[in-house]
Amino acid sequence: MRIAIASLMQESNTFSTVMTRYEDFNPVFGPAAFQRHRGKLTEMGGFIDALSRKRHEIVPLCAAWAITANRTRRADFRRLVDEFSARLAQVRLDGLLLAMHGAQTAEGVDDVEGHVLMRAREIVGPVLPIVVTLDLHANITQTMIDRATALVGYHTYPHTDMYEIGQKAAMLLLSTLSGAVRPVMAWRKLPLLVNAENHQTSRGPAHQLFARAEALEAAGRALAISIFPVQPWMDIDEMGSAVVVVADGDVRAADRHAAAIAQKYWQMRRDFEVSLTPPELAIRMALATKGGPVVLAESSDSTGSGSPGDSTGVLKHLVKAKLTEPAAIFLVDPEAAVQLSAAGVGATVTLPIGGKLDRRNSKPVRVSGYVRLVSDGRWTARARGYNTGIETCMGKTVVLEIGAVRVLIAERPAMTVDPELFRSHGIEPLYCKIVVVKSPNGFRAAYEPIAKRIILVHTPGVSTARLETLPFRRINRPIYPLDRDIQYHA
């Protein structure tokens, strides 16, 4: 069997002030896509290992991943999809495995995954099996359901099962090709958005829902059950959470399972609500905590949720705090990164930092600091989860010491969920009193084992948990929690 594999991945936040460019995906094609993911704990890595064990021929098409931001620019999106389509059209295949996010948008296209699947179907025809892996924050659409043979979502948040889901999807595709199974899908779309801060699958409401799904899979009553508590920062049509069930030939059973889980999800919707702490109080609570590190999660500026990473909402209070032990925080500020890099290690510089990309929610803070380190911003994720083993390049990057505060300032954003972000630049989180992560939940996999305390902090931003404060215009209404009195029956 000849199986093509490809990844086209980005999560969008249509409230972000930063558009996405072709270069942000750092796309590679053909054998280079295979080499990027071979041996890595990614969906593509899972595809490769599962297909290799069964000695099938692997046809790598492309590998493209961009950090969360606003829509991909029209011309750049067209270029990326055209390159994928051209390579797909050049090969004879028995099946196609696609690793996508599920919540990607482009200028003029609200449903990138549906668009890509439509292009793929135009090329390979209506019969060839296409199995798609998705982030559990995907926004499922009718087009995606209609064009895919099966959709398979992560079961963990923080996302630590990417590799396993890749393998699961590959084995489902191979079973389909051999005739061992005949996948059919049923689904439910819920008029529901829930806070990402309470999506963790290790406990709480999401854990209960996924436990039900996994019990049904283990009992052989479904091939794959995916629950999608959609990422909520997209002002697009056809928005909302979803449940997708893939069964072996029995669409009625799939429909029953999808309805039952969706109804339970709706009944639990208020369990996902979250309380946040003002930054001044959070810092006082951290300083009153014995030992460290204390992790402050500034989710409203989450770089993995589409925020630019330049908020000074916590930073402005942190640099004024009476710290006797180090604190660490990441900040995206291209202008400051270039200026401080030019000043060089050992320089003492006074300048405004932060608050330059999202001027609506933040303002620059003027500081004086010592340039401790200058780098090219290259580092490799080590923690299990996001792009494990894949190199990130943040461009010009510096560590600026402002008293006890170590500010890691970069030209370009990066995920902040892995302590390796700081460690690779000479900052050891274990020895910090306070570590600020710009993430609602993904940080927990690596930081919960080492944190003395975790505090979710409230600051304004484009990935805020206060969804009612966002300027939604196009989203389908009514939808919870924007409309509290809405009724739903699966």
Secondary structure, DSSP 8 states (H G I E B T S, - for coil): -EEEEEEEE--B-TT-S--B-GGGG--EETHHHHHHHTTSSSHHHHHHHHHHHTT-EEEEEEEEE--SBS-B-HHHHHHHHHHHHHHHHTS--SEEEEEE-S---BTTBS-HHHHHHHHHHHHH-SSS-EEEEE-TT----HHHHHH-SEEEE---SS---HHHHHHHHHHHHHHHHHTS--EEEEEEE-SB---GGG--SSSHHHHHHHHHHHHHHHTTS-SEEEEE---S----SS-S-EEEEEEES-HHHHHHHHHHHHHHHHHTGGGG----B-HHHHHHHHHTSSSS-EEEE-GGG-GGGT--S---TTHHHHTTS--SS-EEEEEE-HHHHHHHHHH-TT-EEEEEES-SS-TTT---EEEEEEEEEEE--EEE--SSSTTTT-EEE-SSEEEEEETTEEEEEESS----SSTHHHHTTT--GGG-SEEEE--SSTTHHHHTTT-SEEEEB----TT-S-GGGS---SS-SS-BTTSTT-----
